[in-house]
Amino acid sequence: MHVGLNLIFLVPGETGGMEVAALELIAALVADAPADLQLTLFVNQEAADAGGPWSDGSLPSVVVPIKATNRVEWVRGEQQLLPGLAARAGCDLVHSLASTAPLRGAFRRLTTIHDLNYAMVPDTHFGLRGLGMRALVPAAARRSHRILVDAASTVEDLVQVLGTPREKIDVVPLGVRPPDASVTPTTPLELRTGLGLGGRRVLLSASAKRPHKNLLRLLDAHASLPADTRPVLVLPGYSTPHEADLVARAAALGTTDDVRLPAWVSAADLEGLYALADAFVFPSLHEGFGLPVLEAMARGVPVVCSDRSSLPEVAGDAALLVDPEDVGALASALTHLLDDGALRERLSAAGVERAAQFTWSRTADLTVQAYRRTLTA
């Protein structure tokens, strides 16, 4: 069972949750691989140059000679180059991990479609990428022999929006890794000094700075908290064109001094921020899974999150769920959590227990089962 993993999309440090999911899945597949599973990784030039599990000699890999930061090159690599490279490598199946896939090739095709954000929240993707997703995701759903999704809510999206046969789809939840003991969290003093937090309380929301993450409404809700006790809202994540909207909204609300917008932070800084935060808030309008919620829970940070799409499946009863379009409800939930120490303790303990149910070992096992179904269908 020779499986090629299509990682052409992966630009290290710029691909967010899909990068985390891909790297964790690879590690779990290697750790728990059945004897008959052979993997070959297909990566772009940026990933090859940056290094990763494809460059340490532990797994066969093929460099597809394109740079995926150029969306046209990404599509060319996936559609024109990958089919021939995978066939020459002898792959029986190509598993594409980022919602798009080669539409032809002498192998079976399995595609993980993380979400249909391009259709459900159309301003998720900017420019050429948005146009590409609208064309390539439906094509991948049609041309793949099977589809994987992270949550049951995405099954319904695929059936209703794309008309994908329900029996063609497997639900494979993502996992969450416990905090890495090898990473020493940045100290509170360093973070408070570096981010200018002073002695104030901290709200954390780690997510891509994209419209569907609903950060504008979060800024509105945050601004409605009493100014004399208002915590600092820290929004780490790689920069996008939407960041200018966030900066402008904070300025209009008069909360510029209460908001921090650092770019992608180091693992040490992020662990330090989790330890520092009084609460984690994730008001996204639509998610295929919502890995940041589990990552916060695994660290015992009490969570407020949206009641939309996959997030209730992920959070269960271990978070405060709110209507993400109701700024008043979001502000009320934040106030409740910040003011109620007993509630924070309960959600902290419940979150750790909830996160422990989602393991990458289980994700890998369900993925291998899907490989077998794809090859025998």
Buried (B, 14 or more C-beta within 10 A) or exposed (E): BBBBBBBBBBBBEEBBBBBBBBBBBBBBBBEBBEEEBBBBBBBBBBBBEBEBBBBEEEBEBBBBEBBBEEBEBBBBBBBEBBBEBBBEBEBBBBBBBBBBBBBEBEBBBBBBBBBBBBBBBEEBBEEEBBEBBEEBBBBBBEBBBBBBBBBEBBBBBBBEBBEBEEEBBBBBBBBBBEBEEEBEBBEBEEBBEEBEBEEEBBBBBBBBBBBBBBBBBBBBBBBBBEEEEBBBBBBBBBEBEBBEBBBEBBEEBEBBEBBBBBEBBEBBBBBBBBBBBBBBBBBBBBBBBBBBBBBBBBBBBBBBBBBBBBBBBBBBEBBBBBBBEBBEBBBBBBBEBBEEEEBBEEBBEBBBEBBEEBBBEBBBBBBBEBBBBBBEE
